[in-house]
């Protein structure tokens, strides 16, 4: 997510950076920097970086996405994710 933030904010030059397109349609929900998710029919495109991060980026709240700096974004992202339910806990003990 930090790399997506840097790409959208223009921290990198245009050469060698994955193309992430902002959504052209205004959305009243969430933040104003939602990304457009391209449809893909081939597995080669389905599992690339740009296809995998779009849904996670679009689900972030506006105060996280509109952070003024990378450090502020990291802090806000950590606070947001710490309040979310953990999907995969590799340290969890399972009863058999």
N, C-alpha and C positions, 0 to 999 in steps of 0.2 A: 504494500500500500504506500510505503514511503517513496518508492521509485515512481509509482503512478502520480503521486503528488508532485514530485520534482519534474516529471515530464509535462504535466498539465501547466505548471507554473513557469515553464521555460528555463529551468536550470541547466538543461543540456542544449547543445546545438541541434539543428534539425537533421543532420546526417548521422545515421546509425541509431536513431531512436525509433522504437516501435510507434506506429501511427495509432493514436487514440483520438477518435473523433467525438467531439461534444455533440450531444443530441440537439437536433434542430427544432424539435417540437417543445414548446413550453409545457412544463409539468407543474401542477400546483402542489404536488406532494414532494417532500424531501428537499434537496438542495438544488441550486441552479447550475451545477457543474456535472450533471449526469452524462454518462458516456453512452454512445450509440453502440448497440451490440449487433454485429453483423451476423447474418444467418450463415451457417456452414453445413455442408452436406458431407464433407470428407473428414475423416478422423484427423488428418494432418492439420487442418485448421481448427478443429474443435478443441484440441489440447494445447494450443500455443498460448503464450503469455497474455496477449491482448484479449483473447476470448475468455480466459479463466478469471481475469481480474475485474471485468466489467460488472458482473453481478454483485460482487463484494463491495466495489467502489460505490455503486449506485445505492446500496443499502446503508451506507454511512449517514449519520445525521449532519445537518448543515453546519453546526458549530465545529465539527471535526474537519470537514472539507474546507471551510473558509478560514482556516487558521492562518495567521500572518506570516509564520515562518516554519521551517522544517522541524525545529525543536518543539515549537508549540503544537504542531501536528502530531509529533510522536507522543507527547504527553496526553493530548486529548484522545488519541487513538487507543493508548494503553488504558486510560480511564474508561472509555466506552467499552472496549473488549473485556475488561475485568468485570463489568456489570452484566455481561451477556452469559447465557448458559453455555457451558463447555460442551462441544459436540463430541470430541474425541479426547478422552483422558487416558493417556498411555500408562499412567501410574495407578490407575484404579485397580482394585482387587476384585476379582470375579468369583462368585460362589458357584461351585459345580454341584 
